[in-house]
Amino acid sequence: MSVEKVRRRRRRKIVGMVVGNKMQKTVVVEVVRLVKHPRYGKYIKRSSIYKTHDENCLAKLGDKVEIIETRPLSKMKATKLVRIIEKAKH
């Protein structure tokens, strides 16, 4: 195995929902996670938004998608669309 592959860090795969697709070759993906409150122990929803590169403009609003971390592609984009897990029910 080459030194290049050993040094390369593992890229995270993230599952989220498409909440915007108005841009060219870019979709906005919202990832929701549950976080336990430090004092009260109740689980709270927290969300993050990722601008994601979608080369063929396949993802539509409401689709459940899998994205992966990449090198920075633009000022805001550092993730790519891997696959569409579930199509939206329109």
DALIN-V948199 format. One record per backbone hydrogen bond with DSSP energy under -1.0 kcal/mol. NH is the residue of the N-H (numbers start at 1). CO is the residue of the C=O. Records with the same first field share a line. If there is no record, write none. Layout:
NH=CO, CO
This chain:
6=2
7=3
8=4
14=67
16=65
17=30
18=63
19=28
20=28
27=52
28=20
29=50
30=17
31=48
33=46
35=44
37=42
41=37
44=35
46=33
48=31
50=29
52=27
53=79
54=25
57=54
62=18
63=60
64=86
65=16
66=83
67=14
68=80
69=12
70=78
73=77
74=77
80=68
81=53
82=66
83=66
85=64
86=64
90=88
